[in-house]
Amino acid sequence: MRTRITRGTKNVFADLGFPDAETHLLKAELVTRIQGVITAQELTQVAAAKLMGLGQPDVSRLLNGQFREMSVERLMRLLTRLG
């Protein structure tokens, strides 16, 4: 039995048929950058939360992929606050 493999695009959200796939991809990229800054600066979630003006549970949810309700603008502000 052969398995058929279809090459996707660079946007998994578009491949899965999500409405507004470009915005989803942008948000995911911003959260990835936020995670990268937190890791590079060796911040705890508590320290990152303080810098971003969030609670630690909010940072945990954000880093666990629960950012659908956040706007691109808010994610940009959070990234800026991290430096």
C-alpha positions as CSV (number, residue, x, y, z in Angstrom):
1,M,0.0,0.0,0.0
2,R,1.4,3.4,-1.0
3,T,0.9,6.5,1.1
4,R,0.2,9.6,-0.8
5,I,2.0,12.7,0.5
6,T,0.9,16.2,-0.6
7,R,3.3,19.1,-0.1
8,G,1.7,21.9,1.8
9,T,2.3,25.6,1.6
10,K,4.3,27.7,4.0
11,N,1.1,28.4,5.9
12,V,-0.3,25.4,7.8
13,F,-3.4,27.4,8.7
14,A,-4.2,27.9,5.0
15,D,-3.5,24.3,4.3
16,L,-6.0,23.4,7.1
17,G,-8.7,25.8,5.7
18,F,-8.7,28.2,8.6
19,P,-10.4,31.5,7.8
20,D,-8.0,34.4,8.0
21,A,-5.0,32.1,7.8
22,E,-2.5,34.9,7.3
23,T,-3.4,36.5,10.6
24,H,-3.2,33.1,12.4
25,L,0.3,32.6,10.9
26,L,1.4,36.1,11.9
27,K,0.2,35.5,15.5
28,A,2.0,32.2,15.7
29,E,5.2,33.8,14.4
30,L,4.9,36.6,17.0
31,V,4.4,34.1,19.8
32,T,7.4,32.1,18.6
33,R,9.5,35.3,18.8
34,I,8.2,36.0,22.3
35,Q,9.2,32.5,23.3
36,G,12.6,33.1,21.7
37,V,13.2,36.3,23.7
38,I,12.1,34.6,26.9
39,T,14.5,31.7,26.3
40,A,17.4,33.9,25.2
41,Q,17.0,36.2,28.3
42,E,16.6,33.1,30.5
43,L,13.4,34.6,32.0
44,T,11.0,32.7,34.1
45,Q,7.3,32.9,33.2
46,V,6.9,35.1,36.3
47,A,9.7,37.5,35.2
48,A,8.4,37.6,31.6
49,A,4.9,38.3,32.9
50,K,6.1,41.2,34.9
51,L,7.9,42.7,31.9
52,M,4.9,42.2,29.6
53,G,2.3,43.4,32.2
54,L,0.6,40.0,32.3
55,G,0.0,37.4,35.0
56,Q,2.0,34.2,34.9
57,P,-1.0,32.1,34.0
58,D,-1.5,34.3,30.9
59,V,2.1,33.8,29.9
60,S,1.7,30.1,30.3
61,R,-1.5,30.0,28.1
62,L,0.2,32.2,25.5
63,L,3.3,29.9,25.3
64,N,1.0,26.9,25.2
65,G,-0.7,28.2,22.0
66,Q,-3.8,29.7,23.5
67,F,-3.5,33.1,21.8
68,R,-6.4,33.1,19.4
69,E,-8.2,35.9,21.2
70,M,-5.2,38.1,21.3
71,S,-4.8,40.7,18.6
72,V,-1.7,41.1,16.4
73,E,-1.3,44.6,17.9
74,R,-1.3,43.2,21.5
75,L,1.2,40.5,20.7
76,M,3.4,43.2,19.1
77,R,3.2,45.3,22.3
78,L,4.1,42.2,24.4
79,L,7.1,41.5,22.2
80,T,8.2,45.2,22.4
81,R,7.9,45.2,26.2
82,L,10.3,42.3,26.3
83,G,12.9,44.4,24.5
